[in-house]
Amino acid sequence: MNDADIALLWQQFQKSLQETGSALGLSGFNWQELLVYSLGQLLVTLMIVLLFGLVYWVGCALIRQVLNRLGYGQGPYRTGRVVLRYLLGLATLVAVLAQYGAEEGVIKGMARAGLMALAFYLVWQLLSRGLIHRLSRHHLDSSLVQLCKNTLSVSLMALGAITVMAQFGFDVLSIIAGLGIVGIAVGFAAQSTLSNFIAGITLLIERPFRIGDWVCIHGEEGRVVRIAFRTTWLRTRDNVFTMIPNDSVATSDIINYSAEGPTRIRIPVHIAYKDSVEQARAVIMPILSAHPMSINNDRLQPRVQLREMADSSVILSAQVWVSAQDVEVKGRISCELLETIKQGLDEAGIEIPFPHLQLHLDEARGLEPVFGRVSEQGAAISQGDNE
């Protein structure tokens, strides 16, 4: 493509722009000046962004160097980097708006609102860390710490939003009144969500379980990993996360396997009537005591008790205690013990019976013809064998 073709294309492009401007009532508009102005503004904006990016990079390096000399960890550095990034982003936004001719009131309002939001963020950081440290010193439950932290976050977010809107000239009182009316309407429309919210607060206050406990709720058994305002999160043995609404949790039966510490495992063992219970106990007890997860002390120790004399076997109960941290693998512990007990009983010659039935016929005269024919056939077979 030569210079003449390029000039022709440019003339056609200018003619198309002029026709479009005439159709839109913009006849006489100088598109070349607009294009040059737009490119100049974009170039200045890019220079501003690059300048603030360079300042951010240098500022992060200085913050890291200063904090390393003072002996602080990564936490203060991350907070300082977030604050610096926020301030430079706000300054970049204000500079770009001023470049494009935004009104002075809008620029000042945005600057004040940005600084107010940053102030609320810093207050939230300081209060949340201080609150967690103070509550941890009193050894409060982690679920209550989470409740206090969430309440503090929601309160500061609401107050910060109202303060930021006030910087732009909004009537805060009218907005609060309107939100109150809207809140009433939403309350009627979202009764289920509100009931879950209230139930969540009740669970955090009454504490039928804590984060880390192994519980059974609505037939779902697992470890509590989170207690939110609306739902309770469980992690099952299959590593499946289950979210149960707090309203259902508060109204259902809750089984907490971790609340009282160690938990007992009961394993039924069947032996034959002809075998000795003491001999079976002597075989099973060392197996229970030798398991690495079993508790064996003066208060909690393995036992083997006679539980029932059933129709075809004697039922023993092998009992072992495990700690609250090992409740999650209670099924695996039972399987390991049961397999080892089976092997030990086999080696000791103790029979593990299965259900069977013995039939005794006394004076069954009605069956004499049948038994007579069977006896005659048996005698004939025996005589043929002798011949």
PyMOL commands that set and color helices and strands:
alter all, ss='L'
color gray80, all
select helices_A, chain A and resi 3-23+31-70+74-99+104-137+142-167+172-189+191-206+246-250+277-290+324-347+365-386
alter helices_A, ss='H'
color red, helices_A
select strands_A, chain A and resi 214-217+220-227+231-235+241-245+254-256+263-271+303-309+314-322
alter strands_A, ss='S'
color yellow, strands_A
deselect
rebuild
show_as cartoon
